[in-house]
Amino acid sequence: MTCLKTFVEHTFPQQPNRFHDLLVRLPEVQSAASLLLESKMFYVPFLLNSTIQR
């Protein structure tokens, strides 16, 4: 969180509330990540990539 805060403050100095806004969205990101991991479609890009490289 310290690295994120430093990055946000350095990259977006004109948006003082940006770090707080990102933290507020964290539960939504965790929920979306959980749904993606449970989905069978999660592996499709990896499968497509592995068949292309052969």
All heavy atoms as atom14 arrays in JSON, in Angstrom:
{
  "sequence": "MTCLKTFVEHTFPQQPNRFHDLLVRLPEVQSAASLLLESKMFYVPFLLNSTIQR",
  "atom14_mask": [
    [1, 1, 1, 1, 1, 1, 1, 1, 0, 0, 0, 0, 0, 0],
    [1, 1, 1, 1, 1, 1, 1, 0, 0, 0, 0, 0, 0, 0],
    [1, 1, 1, 1, 1, 1, 0, 0, 0, 0, 0, 0, 0, 0],
    [1, 1, 1, 1, 1, 1, 1, 1, 0, 0, 0, 0, 0, 0],
    [1, 1, 1, 1, 1, 1, 1, 1, 1, 0, 0, 0, 0, 0],
    [1, 1, 1, 1, 1, 1, 1, 0, 0, 0, 0, 0, 0, 0],
    [1, 1, 1, 1, 1, 1, 1, 1, 1, 1, 1, 0, 0, 0],
    [1, 1, 1, 1, 1, 1, 1, 0, 0, 0, 0, 0, 0, 0],
    [1, 1, 1, 1, 1, 1, 1, 1, 1, 0, 0, 0, 0, 0],
    [1, 1, 1, 1, 1, 1, 1, 1, 1, 1, 0, 0, 0, 0],
    [1, 1, 1, 1, 1, 1, 1, 0, 0, 0, 0, 0, 0, 0],
    [1, 1, 1, 1, 1, 1, 1, 1, 1, 1, 1, 0, 0, 0],
    [1, 1, 1, 1, 1, 1, 1, 0, 0, 0, 0, 0, 0, 0],
    [1, 1, 1, 1, 1, 1, 1, 1, 1, 0, 0, 0, 0, 0],
    [1, 1, 1, 1, 1, 1, 1, 1, 1, 0, 0, 0, 0, 0],
    [1, 1, 1, 1, 1, 1, 1, 0, 0, 0, 0, 0, 0, 0],
    [1, 1, 1, 1, 1, 1, 1, 1, 0, 0, 0, 0, 0, 0],
    [1, 1, 1, 1, 1, 1, 1, 1, 1, 1, 1, 0, 0, 0],
    [1, 1, 1, 1, 1, 1, 1, 1, 1, 1, 1, 0, 0, 0],
    [1, 1, 1, 1, 1, 1, 1, 1, 1, 1, 0, 0, 0, 0],
    [1, 1, 1, 1, 1, 1, 1, 1, 0, 0, 0, 0, 0, 0],
    [1, 1, 1, 1, 1, 1, 1, 1, 0, 0, 0, 0, 0, 0],
    [1, 1, 1, 1, 1, 1, 1, 1, 0, 0, 0, 0, 0, 0],
    [1, 1, 1, 1, 1, 1, 1, 0, 0, 0, 0, 0, 0, 0],
    [1, 1, 1, 1, 1, 1, 1, 1, 1, 1, 1, 0, 0, 0],
    [1, 1, 1, 1, 1, 1, 1, 1, 0, 0, 0, 0, 0, 0],
    [1, 1, 1, 1, 1, 1, 1, 0, 0, 0, 0, 0, 0, 0],
    [1, 1, 1, 1, 1, 1, 1, 1, 1, 0, 0, 0, 0, 0],
    [1, 1, 1, 1, 1, 1, 1, 0, 0, 0, 0, 0, 0, 0],
    [1, 1, 1, 1, 1, 1, 1, 1, 1, 0, 0, 0, 0, 0],
    [1, 1, 1, 1, 1, 1, 0, 0, 0, 0, 0, 0, 0, 0],
    [1, 1, 1, 1, 1, 0, 0, 0, 0, 0, 0, 0, 0, 0],
    [1, 1, 1, 1, 1, 0, 0, 0, 0, 0, 0, 0, 0, 0],
    [1, 1, 1, 1, 1, 1, 0, 0, 0, 0, 0, 0, 0, 0],
    [1, 1, 1, 1, 1, 1, 1, 1, 0, 0, 0, 0, 0, 0],
    [1, 1, 1, 1, 1, 1, 1, 1, 0, 0, 0, 0, 0, 0],
    [1, 1, 1, 1, 1, 1, 1, 1, 0, 0, 0, 0, 0, 0],
    [1, 1, 1, 1, 1, 1, 1, 1, 1, 0, 0, 0, 0, 0],
    [1, 1, 1, 1, 1, 1, 0, 0, 0, 0, 0, 0, 0, 0],
    [1, 1, 1, 1, 1, 1, 1, 1, 1, 0, 0, 0, 0, 0],
    [1, 1, 1, 1, 1, 1, 1, 1, 0, 0, 0, 0, 0, 0],
    [1, 1, 1, 1, 1, 1, 1, 1, 1, 1, 1, 0, 0, 0],
    [1, 1, 1, 1, 1, 1, 1, 1, 1, 1, 1, 1, 0, 0],
    [1, 1, 1, 1, 1, 1, 1, 0, 0, 0, 0, 0, 0, 0],
    [1, 1, 1, 1, 1, 1, 1, 0, 0, 0, 0, 0, 0, 0],
    [1, 1, 1, 1, 1, 1, 1, 1, 1, 1, 1, 0, 0, 0],
    [1, 1, 1, 1, 1, 1, 1, 1, 0, 0, 0, 0, 0, 0],
    [1, 1, 1, 1, 1, 1, 1, 1, 0, 0, 0, 0, 0, 0],
    [1, 1, 1, 1, 1, 1, 1, 1, 0, 0, 0, 0, 0, 0],
    [1, 1, 1, 1, 1, 1, 0, 0, 0, 0, 0, 0, 0, 0],
    [1, 1, 1, 1, 1, 1, 1, 0, 0, 0, 0, 0, 0, 0],
    [1, 1, 1, 1, 1, 1, 1, 1, 0, 0, 0, 0, 0, 0],
    [1, 1, 1, 1, 1, 1, 1, 1, 1, 0, 0, 0, 0, 0],
    [1, 1, 1, 1, 1, 1, 1, 1, 1, 1, 1, 0, 0, 0]
  ],
  "atom14_positions": [
    [[0.82, -1.19, 0.0], [0.0, 0.0, 0.0], [0.87, 1.25, 0.0], [0.5, 2.24, -0.61], [-0.95, -0.01, 1.19], [-2.08, -1.0, 1.0], [-3.3, -1.1, 2.35], [-3.58, 0.53, 2.82], [0.0, 0.0, 0.0], [0.0, 0.0, 0.0], [0.0, 0.0, 0.0], [0.0, 0.0, 0.0], [0.0, 0.0, 0.0], [0.0, 0.0, 0.0]],
    [[2.01, 1.15, 0.65], [2.92, 2.3, 0.68], [3.45, 2.6, -0.72], [3.52, 3.77, -1.12], [4.09, 2.03, 1.64], [3.56, 1.73, 2.93], [5.0, 3.23, 1.73], [0.0, 0.0, 0.0], [0.0, 0.0, 0.0], [0.0, 0.0, 0.0], [0.0, 0.0, 0.0], [0.0, 0.0, 0.0], [0.0, 0.0, 0.0], [0.0, 0.0, 0.0]],
    [[3.79, 1.56, -1.45], [4.28, 1.75, -2.82], [3.2, 2.35, -3.71], [3.47, 3.25, -4.51], [4.75, 0.43, -3.41], [6.26, -0.19, -2.68], [0.0, 0.0, 0.0], [0.0, 0.0, 0.0], [0.0, 0.0, 0.0], [0.0, 0.0, 0.0], [0.0, 0.0, 0.0], [0.0, 0.0, 0.0], [0.0, 0.0, 0.0], [0.0, 0.0, 0.0]],
    [[1.99, 1.84, -3.58], [0.88, 2.38, -4.36], [0.64, 3.84, -4.03], [0.46, 4.68, -4.93], [-0.39, 1.57, -4.13], [-1.65, 2.08, -4.84], [-1.47, 2.08, -6.35], [-2.85, 1.25, -4.43], [0.0, 0.0, 0.0], [0.0, 0.0, 0.0], [0.0, 0.0, 0.0], [0.0, 0.0, 0.0], [0.0, 0.0, 0.0], [0.0, 0.0, 0.0]],
    [[0.65, 4.17, -2.74], [0.42, 5.56, -2.32], [1.51, 6.48, -2.88], [1.22, 7.55, -3.41], [0.38, 5.66, -0.8], [0.04, 7.05, -0.32], [-0.11, 7.11, 1.18], [-0.5, 8.52, 1.57], [-0.63, 8.7, 2.97], [0.0, 0.0, 0.0], [0.0, 0.0, 0.0], [0.0, 0.0, 0.0], [0.0, 0.0, 0.0], [0.0, 0.0, 0.0]],
    [[2.75, 6.04, -2.81], [3.86, 6.83, -3.34], [3.71, 7.02, -4.85], [3.88, 8.13, -5.37], [5.2, 6.16, -3.03], [5.3, 6.0, -1.62], [6.36, 6.96, -3.55], [0.0, 0.0, 0.0], [0.0, 0.0, 0.0], [0.0, 0.0, 0.0], [0.0, 0.0, 0.0], [0.0, 0.0, 0.0], [0.0, 0.0, 0.0], [0.0, 0.0, 0.0]],
    [[3.37, 5.94, -5.54], [3.18, 6.02, -7.0], [2.06, 6.98, -7.36], [2.22, 7.84, -8.23], [2.88, 4.63, -7.56], [2.48, 4.64, -9.01], [3.45, 4.78, -9.99], [1.16, 4.54, -9.38], [3.09, 4.81, -11.33], [0.78, 4.56, -10.71], [1.76, 4.69, -11.69], [0.0, 0.0, 0.0], [0.0, 0.0, 0.0], [0.0, 0.0, 0.0]],
    [[0.93, 6.85, -6.68], [-0.22, 7.71, -6.98], [0.09, 9.17, -6.68], [-0.23, 10.05, -7.48], [-1.47, 7.24, -6.2], [-2.59, 8.25, -6.27], [-1.93, 5.89, -6.72], [0.0, 0.0, 0.0], [0.0, 0.0, 0.0], [0.0, 0.0, 0.0], [0.0, 0.0, 0.0], [0.0, 0.0, 0.0], [0.0, 0.0, 0.0], [0.0, 0.0, 0.0]],
    [[0.73, 9.42, -5.56], [1.05, 10.81, -5.21], [2.05, 11.42, -6.19], [1.98, 12.6, -6.51], [1.61, 10.88, -3.79], [0.55, 10.64, -2.74], [1.12, 10.55, -1.33], [2.37, 10.48, -1.17], [0.32, 10.55, -0.37], [0.0, 0.0, 0.0], [0.0, 0.0, 0.0], [0.0, 0.0, 0.0], [0.0, 0.0, 0.0], [0.0, 0.0, 0.0]],
    [[2.97, 10.6, -6.68], [3.98, 11.1, -7.62], [3.39, 11.27, -9.03], [3.68, 12.24, -9.72], [5.17, 10.14, -7.66], [6.22, 10.53, -8.65], [7.06, 11.6, -8.45], [6.56, 9.99, -9.85], [7.87, 11.7, -9.49], [7.59, 10.74, -10.35], [0.0, 0.0, 0.0], [0.0, 0.0, 0.0], [0.0, 0.0, 0.0], [0.0, 0.0, 0.0]],
    [[2.58, 10.31, -9.46], [2.06, 10.3, -10.82], [0.85, 11.21, -11.0], [0.66, 11.79, -12.06], [1.68, 8.86, -11.22], [2.8, 8.0, -10.96], [1.32, 8.77, -12.69], [0.0, 0.0, 0.0], [0.0, 0.0, 0.0], [0.0, 0.0, 0.0], [0.0, 0.0, 0.0], [0.0, 0.0, 0.0], [0.0, 0.0, 0.0], [0.0, 0.0, 0.0]],
    [[0.03, 11.33, -9.97], [-1.2, 12.12, -10.06], [-1.26, 13.16, -8.93], [-2.18, 13.13, -8.11], [-2.42, 11.21, -9.97], [-2.43, 10.11, -10.99], [-2.04, 8.83, -10.66], [-2.82, 10.37, -12.3], [-2.03, 7.82, -11.6], [-2.83, 9.36, -13.24], [-2.43, 8.08, -12.9], [0.0, 0.0, 0.0], [0.0, 0.0, 0.0], [0.0, 0.0, 0.0]],
    [[-0.33, 14.09, -8.88], [-0.32, 15.07, -7.78], [-1.54, 15.99, -7.79], [-1.93, 16.51, -6.75], [0.96, 15.86, -8.0], [1.27, 15.69, -9.44], [0.74, 14.33, -9.82], [0.0, 0.0, 0.0], [0.0, 0.0, 0.0], [0.0, 0.0, 0.0], [0.0, 0.0, 0.0], [0.0, 0.0, 0.0], [0.0, 0.0, 0.0], [0.0, 0.0, 0.0]],
    [[-2.16, 16.15, -8.94], [-3.33, 17.02, -9.05], [-4.62, 16.34, -8.57], [-5.66, 16.97, -8.53], [-3.49, 17.53, -10.49], [-3.89, 16.48, -11.5], [-2.77, 15.55, -11.97], [-1.65, 15.6, -11.48], [-3.07, 14.69, -12.92], [0.0, 0.0, 0.0], [0.0, 0.0, 0.0], [0.0, 0.0, 0.0], [0.0, 0.0, 0.0], [0.0, 0.0, 0.0]],
    [[-4.53, 15.05, -8.2], [-5.71, 14.3, -7.73], [-5.45, 13.77, -6.33], [-5.11, 12.6, -6.14], [-6.01, 13.15, -8.7], [-6.33, 13.6, -10.1], [-6.54, 12.41, -11.03], [-6.76, 11.29, -10.6], [-6.46, 12.67, -12.31], [0.0, 0.0, 0.0], [0.0, 0.0, 0.0], [0.0, 0.0, 0.0], [0.0, 0.0, 0.0], [0.0, 0.0, 0.0]],
    [[-5.61, 14.6, -5.32], [-5.25, 14.19, -3.95], [-6.1, 13.05, -3.39], [-5.67, 12.35, -2.47], [-5.42, 15.46, -3.13], [-6.35, 16.31, -3.92], [-6.12, 15.96, -5.37], [0.0, 0.0, 0.0], [0.0, 0.0, 0.0], [0.0, 0.0, 0.0], [0.0, 0.0, 0.0], [0.0, 0.0, 0.0], [0.0, 0.0, 0.0], [0.0, 0.0, 0.0]],
    [[-7.28, 12.82, -3.93], [-8.17, 11.76, -3.41], [-8.03, 10.45, -4.16], [-8.73, 9.48, -3.86], [-9.62, 12.22, -3.47], [-9.89, 13.37, -2.52], [-9.26, 13.48, -1.47], [-10.8, 14.23, -2.9], [0.0, 0.0, 0.0], [0.0, 0.0, 0.0], [0.0, 0.0, 0.0], [0.0, 0.0, 0.0], [0.0, 0.0, 0.0], [0.0, 0.0, 0.0]],
    [[-7.15, 10.37, -5.12], [-7.05, 9.19, -5.98], [-6.69, 7.93, -5.18], [-7.26, 6.86, -5.41], [-6.04, 9.42, -7.08], [-6.04, 8.33, -8.12], [-5.13, 8.7, -9.28], [-5.15, 7.68, -10.29], [-5.84, 7.75, -11.42], [-6.56, 8.81, -11.67], [-5.81, 6.77, -12.29], [0.0, 0.0, 0.0], [0.0, 0.0, 0.0], [0.0, 0.0, 0.0]],
    [[-5.76, 8.0, -4.25], [-5.38, 6.83, -3.46], [-6.58, 6.31, -2.67], [-6.85, 5.1, -2.66], [-4.22, 7.18, -2.53], [-3.78, 6.03, -1.67], [-3.13, 4.95, -2.22], [-4.01, 6.04, -0.31], [-2.72, 3.88, -1.43], [-3.61, 4.99, 0.49], [-2.96, 3.9, -0.08], [0.0, 0.0, 0.0], [0.0, 0.0, 0.0], [0.0, 0.0, 0.0]],
    [[-7.31, 7.2, -2.05], [-8.51, 6.8, -1.31], [-9.53, 6.16, -2.24], [-10.13, 5.13, -1.9], [-9.13, 8.01, -0.61], [-10.41, 7.69, 0.09], [-11.63, 7.9, -0.5], [-10.65, 7.14, 1.3], [-12.58, 7.5, 0.33], [-12.0, 7.04, 1.43], [0.0, 0.0, 0.0], [0.0, 0.0, 0.0], [0.0, 0.0, 0.0], [0.0, 0.0, 0.0]],
    [[-9.71, 6.74, -3.42], [-10.67, 6.18, -4.38], [-10.27, 4.77, -4.81], [-11.13, 3.9, -4.98], [-10.78, 7.08, -5.61], [-11.39, 8.44, -5.28], [-12.04, 8.57, -4.21], [-11.22, 9.37, -6.09], [0.0, 0.0, 0.0], [0.0, 0.0, 0.0], [0.0, 0.0, 0.0], [0.0, 0.0, 0.0], [0.0, 0.0, 0.0], [0.0, 0.0, 0.0]],
    [[-8.98, 4.53, -4.97], [-8.51, 3.19, -5.32], [-8.77, 2.2, -4.19], [-9.18, 1.06, -4.43], [-7.02, 3.22, -5.66], [-6.65, 3.9, -6.96], [-5.13, 4.03, -7.07], [-7.2, 3.14, -8.15], [0.0, 0.0, 0.0], [0.0, 0.0, 0.0], [0.0, 0.0, 0.0], [0.0, 0.0, 0.0], [0.0, 0.0, 0.0], [0.0, 0.0, 0.0]],
    [[-8.54, 2.63, -2.96], [-8.78, 1.74, -1.83], [-10.26, 1.4, -1.67], [-10.6, 0.27, -1.3], [-8.25, 2.36, -0.54], [-6.73, 2.47, -0.42], [-6.35, 3.07, 0.93], [-6.06, 1.14, -0.63], [0.0, 0.0, 0.0], [0.0, 0.0, 0.0], [0.0, 0.0, 0.0], [0.0, 0.0, 0.0], [0.0, 0.0, 0.0], [0.0, 0.0, 0.0]],
    [[-11.12, 2.35, -1.98], [-12.56, 2.11, -1.91], [-12.97, 1.05, -2.93], [-13.88, 0.26, -2.69], [-13.33, 3.44, -2.12], [-14.8, 3.2, -2.32], [-13.1, 4.37, -0.95], [0.0, 0.0, 0.0], [0.0, 0.0, 0.0], [0.0, 0.0, 0.0], [0.0, 0.0, 0.0], [0.0, 0.0, 0.0], [0.0, 0.0, 0.0], [0.0, 0.0, 0.0]],
    [[-12.3, 1.0, -4.07], [-12.62, 0.04, -5.13], [-12.02, -1.35, -4.89], [-12.34, -2.29, -5.61], [-12.11, 0.55, -6.48], [-12.66, 1.87, -6.89], [-13.92, 1.7, -7.64], [-14.37, 2.99, -8.13], [-15.61, 3.3, -8.26], [-16.54, 2.42, -7.97], [-15.97, 4.48, -8.69], [0.0, 0.0, 0.0], [0.0, 0.0, 0.0], [0.0, 0.0, 0.0]],
    [[-11.17, -1.49, -3.92], [-10.49, -2.76, -3.68], [-11.43, -3.95, -3.5], [-11.19, -5.01, -4.09], [-9.54, -2.63, -2.49], [-8.52, -3.72, -2.3], [-7.67, -3.92, -3.55], [-7.64, -3.42, -1.12], [0.0, 0.0, 0.0], [0.0, 0.0, 0.0], [0.0, 0.0, 0.0], [0.0, 0.0, 0.0], [0.0, 0.0, 0.0], [0.0, 0.0, 0.0]],
    [[-12.52, -3.84, -2.75], [-13.43, -4.99, -2.64], [-14.01, -5.41, -3.99], [-14.18, -6.62, -4.25], [-14.53, -4.5, -1.7], [-13.89, -3.42, -0.91], [-12.91, -2.76, -1.83], [0.0, 0.0, 0.0], [0.0, 0.0, 0.0], [0.0, 0.0, 0.0], [0.0, 0.0, 0.0], [0.0, 0.0, 0.0], [0.0, 0.0, 0.0], [0.0, 0.0, 0.0]],
    [[-14.28, -4.46, -4.87], [-14.8, -4.79, -6.2], [-13.75, -5.54, -7.02], [-14.08, -6.5, -7.72], [-15.22, -3.52, -6.94], [-16.38, -2.79, -6.3], [-16.64, -1.45, -6.98], [-16.42, -1.33, -8.19], [-17.09, -0.54, -6.27], [0.0, 0.0, 0.0], [0.0, 0.0, 0.0], [0.0, 0.0, 0.0], [0.0, 0.0, 0.0], [0.0, 0.0, 0.0]],
    [[-12.51, -5.12, -6.91], [-11.43, -5.78, -7.64], [-11.24, -7.2, -7.1], [-11.07, -8.16, -7.87], [-10.12, -4.97, -7.53], [-8.94, -5.75, -8.1], [-10.27, -3.63, -8.21], [0.0, 0.0, 0.0], [0.0, 0.0, 0.0], [0.0, 0.0, 0.0], [0.0, 0.0, 0.0], [0.0, 0.0, 0.0], [0.0, 0.0, 0.0], [0.0, 0.0, 0.0]],
    [[-11.29, -7.37, -5.8], [-11.15, -8.69, -5.2], [-12.29, -9.61, -5.63], [-12.08, -10.79, -5.92], [-11.08, -8.59, -3.69], [-9.79, -7.97, -3.19], [-9.8, -7.72, -1.69], [-10.84, -7.46, -1.1], [-8.62, -7.77, -1.1], [0.0, 0.0, 0.0], [0.0, 0.0, 0.0], [0.0, 0.0, 0.0], [0.0, 0.0, 0.0], [0.0, 0.0, 0.0]],
    [[-13.49, -9.07, -5.69], [-14.64, -9.86, -6.11], [-14.51, -10.28, -7.57], [-14.76, -11.44, -7.92], [-15.93, -9.04, -5.92], [-17.03, -9.74, -6.41], [0.0, 0.0, 0.0], [0.0, 0.0, 0.0], [0.0, 0.0, 0.0], [0.0, 0.0, 0.0], [0.0, 0.0, 0.0], [0.0, 0.0, 0.0], [0.0, 0.0, 0.0], [0.0, 0.0, 0.0]],
    [[-14.12, -9.36, -8.43], [-13.94, -9.68, -9.84], [-12.83, -10.7, -10.03], [-12.95, -11.63, -10.84], [-13.63, -8.41, -10.63], [0.0, 0.0, 0.0], [0.0, 0.0, 0.0], [0.0, 0.0, 0.0], [0.0, 0.0, 0.0], [0.0, 0.0, 0.0], [0.0, 0.0, 0.0], [0.0, 0.0, 0.0], [0.0, 0.0, 0.0], [0.0, 0.0, 0.0]],
    [[-11.75, -10.58, -9.29], [-10.64, -11.53, -9.39], [-11.09, -12.91, -8.94], [-10.73, -13.92, -9.55], [-9.46, -11.05, -8.55], [0.0, 0.0, 0.0], [0.0, 0.0, 0.0], [0.0, 0.0, 0.0], [0.0, 0.0, 0.0], [0.0, 0.0, 0.0], [0.0, 0.0, 0.0], [0.0, 0.0, 0.0], [0.0, 0.0, 0.0], [0.0, 0.0, 0.0]],
    [[-11.88, -12.97, -7.9], [-12.38, -14.25, -7.41], [-13.28, -14.92, -8.45], [-13.16, -16.11, -8.72], [-13.16, -14.04, -6.11], [-13.73, -15.24, -5.69], [0.0, 0.0, 0.0], [0.0, 0.0, 0.0], [0.0, 0.0, 0.0], [0.0, 0.0, 0.0], [0.0, 0.0, 0.0], [0.0, 0.0, 0.0], [0.0, 0.0, 0.0], [0.0, 0.0, 0.0]],
    [[-14.16, -14.14, -9.07], [-15.04, -14.69, -10.11], [-14.22, -15.18, -11.3], [-14.51, -16.23, -11.88], [-16.05, -13.64, -10.57], [-17.14, -13.28, -9.58], [-17.96, -12.11, -10.09], [-18.04, -14.48, -9.34], [0.0, 0.0, 0.0], [0.0, 0.0, 0.0], [0.0, 0.0, 0.0], [0.0, 0.0, 0.0], [0.0, 0.0, 0.0], [0.0, 0.0, 0.0]],
    [[-13.19, -14.44, -11.67], [-12.35, -14.84, -12.79], [-11.61, -16.14, -12.49], [-11.51, -17.03, -13.34], [-11.36, -13.73, -13.12], [-10.44, -13.97, -14.3], [-11.23, -14.17, -15.58], [-9.47, -12.82, -14.46], [0.0, 0.0, 0.0], [0.0, 0.0, 0.0], [0.0, 0.0, 0.0], [0.0, 0.0, 0.0], [0.0, 0.0, 0.0], [0.0, 0.0, 0.0]],
    [[-11.1, -16.27, -11.28], [-10.38, -17.49, -10.92], [-11.3, -18.71, -10.88], [-10.87, -19.82, -11.17], [-9.69, -17.31, -9.57], [-8.48, -16.39, -9.59], [-8.0, -16.13, -8.16], [-7.36, -16.99, -10.42], [0.0, 0.0, 0.0], [0.0, 0.0, 0.0], [0.0, 0.0, 0.0], [0.0, 0.0, 0.0], [0.0, 0.0, 0.0], [0.0, 0.0, 0.0]],
    [[-12.56, -18.5, -10.53], [-13.51, -19.61, -10.47], [-14.04, -19.99, -11.85], [-14.55, -21.08, -12.04], [-14.69, -19.24, -9.56], [-14.31, -19.11, -8.11], [-15.43, -18.55, -7.25], [-16.54, -18.34, -7.78], [-15.19, -18.32, -6.06], [0.0, 0.0, 0.0], [0.0, 0.0, 0.0], [0.0, 0.0, 0.0], [0.0, 0.0, 0.0], [0.0, 0.0, 0.0]],
    [[-13.92, -19.09, -12.8], [-14.47, -19.3, -14.13], [-13.58, -20.24, -14.93], [-12.36, -20.19, -14.88], [-14.57, -17.96, -14.87], [-14.85, -18.17, -16.23], [0.0, 0.0, 0.0], [0.0, 0.0, 0.0], [0.0, 0.0, 0.0], [0.0, 0.0, 0.0], [0.0, 0.0, 0.0], [0.0, 0.0, 0.0], [0.0, 0.0, 0.0], [0.0, 0.0, 0.0]],
    [[-14.21, -21.1, -15.71], [-13.46, -21.99, -16.58], [-12.83, -21.22, -17.74], [-11.89, -21.69, -18.36], [-14.36, -23.09, -17.11], [-14.83, -24.04, -16.03], [-15.74, -25.09, -16.57], [-16.21, -25.98, -15.41], [-17.17, -26.97, -15.83], [0.0, 0.0, 0.0], [0.0, 0.0, 0.0], [0.0, 0.0, 0.0], [0.0, 0.0, 0.0], [0.0, 0.0, 0.0]],
    [[-13.33, -20.05, -18.03], [-12.8, -19.23, -19.12], [-11.45, -18.61, -18.75], [-10.77, -18.07, -19.61], [-13.79, -18.12, -19.49], [-15.12, -18.63, -20.0], [-14.96, -19.65, -21.48], [-14.55, -18.4, -22.66], [0.0, 0.0, 0.0], [0.0, 0.0, 0.0], [0.0, 0.0, 0.0], [0.0, 0.0, 0.0], [0.0, 0.0, 0.0], [0.0, 0.0, 0.0]],
    [[-11.07, -18.69, -17.51], [-9.8, -18.11, -17.05], [-8.62, -18.68, -17.82], [-7.66, -17.99, -18.12], [-9.63, -18.38, -15.55], [-8.3, -17.94, -15.0], [-8.05, -16.59, -14.77], [-7.3, -18.85, -14.73], [-6.82, -16.18, -14.26], [-6.08, -18.45, -14.23], [-5.84, -17.1, -13.99], [0.0, 0.0, 0.0], [0.0, 0.0, 0.0], [0.0, 0.0, 0.0]],
    [[-8.7, -19.95, -18.2], [-7.56, -20.62, -18.83], [-7.51, -20.44, -20.34], [-6.51, -20.78, -20.96], [-7.59, -22.12, -18.5], [-7.47, -22.37, -17.03], [-8.58, -22.67, -16.25], [-6.24, -22.27, -16.39], [-8.46, -22.89, -14.89], [-6.1, -22.49, -15.03], [-7.23, -22.8, -14.29], [-7.11, -23.0, -12.95], [0.0, 0.0, 0.0], [0.0, 0.0, 0.0]],
    [[-8.55, -19.91, -20.95], [-8.6, -19.8, -22.41], [-7.42, -19.02, -22.99], [-6.77, -19.5, -23.93], [-9.96, -19.22, -22.87], [-9.94, -18.88, -24.34], [-11.07, -20.22, -22.56], [0.0, 0.0, 0.0], [0.0, 0.0, 0.0], [0.0, 0.0, 0.0], [0.0, 0.0, 0.0], [0.0, 0.0, 0.0], [0.0, 0.0, 0.0], [0.0, 0.0, 0.0]],
    [[-7.08, -17.82, -22.49], [-5.93, -17.12, -23.08], [-4.63, -17.91, -22.99], [-3.81, -17.88, -23.91], [-5.84, -15.82, -22.25], [-7.18, -15.64, -21.67], [-7.73, -17.03, -21.46], [0.0, 0.0, 0.0], [0.0, 0.0, 0.0], [0.0, 0.0, 0.0], [0.0, 0.0, 0.0], [0.0, 0.0, 0.0], [0.0, 0.0, 0.0], [0.0, 0.0, 0.0]],
    [[-4.44, -18.65, -21.89], [-3.23, -19.45, -21.75], [-3.21, -20.6, -22.75], [-2.18, -20.92, -23.33], [-3.11, -20.0, -20.32], [-3.01, -18.92, -19.28], [-4.05, -18.72, -18.37], [-1.91, -18.09, -19.21], [-3.96, -17.73, -17.41], [-1.81, -17.1, -18.26], [-2.84, -16.91, -17.36], [0.0, 0.0, 0.0], [0.0, 0.0, 0.0], [0.0, 0.0, 0.0]],
    [[-4.37, -21.22, -22.95], [-4.45, -22.32, -23.91], [-4.22, -21.81, -25.32], [-3.51, -22.44, -26.11], [-5.81, -23.01, -23.8], [-6.08, -23.73, -22.49], [-7.53, -24.23, -22.45], [-5.12, -24.89, -22.31], [0.0, 0.0, 0.0], [0.0, 0.0, 0.0], [0.0, 0.0, 0.0], [0.0, 0.0, 0.0], [0.0, 0.0, 0.0], [0.0, 0.0, 0.0]],
    [[-4.81, -20.7, -25.68], [-4.61, -20.13, -27.01], [-3.16, -19.75, -27.23], [-2.59, -20.0, -28.3], [-5.5, -18.9, -27.21], [-7.01, -19.18, -27.29], [-7.78, -17.87, -27.36], [-7.33, -20.05, -28.5], [0.0, 0.0, 0.0], [0.0, 0.0, 0.0], [0.0, 0.0, 0.0], [0.0, 0.0, 0.0], [0.0, 0.0, 0.0], [0.0, 0.0, 0.0]],
    [[-2.55, -19.15, -26.24], [-1.16, -18.75, -26.36], [-0.24, -19.96, -26.5], [0.71, -19.94, -27.27], [-0.74, -17.91, -25.15], [0.59, -17.24, -25.35], [0.97, -16.92, -26.48], [1.31, -17.04, -24.28], [0.0, 0.0, 0.0], [0.0, 0.0, 0.0], [0.0, 0.0, 0.0], [0.0, 0.0, 0.0], [0.0, 0.0, 0.0], [0.0, 0.0, 0.0]],
    [[-0.52, -21.02, -25.79], [0.35, -22.19, -25.85], [0.23, -22.9, -27.2], [1.2, -23.46, -27.7], [0.04, -23.17, -24.72], [-1.25, -23.71, -24.87], [0.0, 0.0, 0.0], [0.0, 0.0, 0.0], [0.0, 0.0, 0.0], [0.0, 0.0, 0.0], [0.0, 0.0, 0.0], [0.0, 0.0, 0.0], [0.0, 0.0, 0.0], [0.0, 0.0, 0.0]],
    [[-0.94, -22.87, -27.82], [-1.09, -23.52, -29.12], [-0.46, -22.68, -30.23], [0.02, -23.22, -31.22], [-2.57, -23.78, -29.45], [-3.28, -22.55, -29.44], [-3.19, -24.74, -28.47], [0.0, 0.0, 0.0], [0.0, 0.0, 0.0], [0.0, 0.0, 0.0], [0.0, 0.0, 0.0], [0.0, 0.0, 0.0], [0.0, 0.0, 0.0], [0.0, 0.0, 0.0]],
    [[-0.42, -21.38, -30.07], [0.16, -20.51, -31.08], [1.68, -20.65, -31.11], [2.3, -20.63, -32.15], [-0.24, -19.04, -30.84], [-1.73, -18.88, -31.11], [0.55, -18.09, -31.71], [-2.29, -17.53, -30.71], [0.0, 0.0, 0.0], [0.0, 0.0, 0.0], [0.0, 0.0, 0.0], [0.0, 0.0, 0.0], [0.0, 0.0, 0.0], [0.0, 0.0, 0.0]],
    [[2.3, -20.84, -29.96], [3.75, -20.88, -29.88], [4.35, -22.18, -30.4], [5.53, -22.25, -30.66], [4.21, -20.65, -28.43], [3.97, -19.26, -27.95], [4.42, -19.07, -26.51], [4.81, -20.02, -25.83], [4.33, -17.85, -26.03], [0.0, 0.0, 0.0], [0.0, 0.0, 0.0], [0.0, 0.0, 0.0], [0.0, 0.0, 0.0], [0.0, 0.0, 0.0]],
    [[3.57, -23.2, -30.57], [4.11, -24.5, -31.0], [4.48, -24.51, -32.45], [4.14, -23.9, -33.32], [3.1, -25.6, -30.73], [2.97, -25.84, -29.26], [2.02, -26.97, -29.01], [1.76, -27.01, -27.59], [0.96, -27.87, -27.03], [0.32, -28.75, -27.74], [0.77, -27.86, -25.75], [0.0, 0.0, 0.0], [0.0, 0.0, 0.0], [0.0, 0.0, 0.0]]
  ]
}
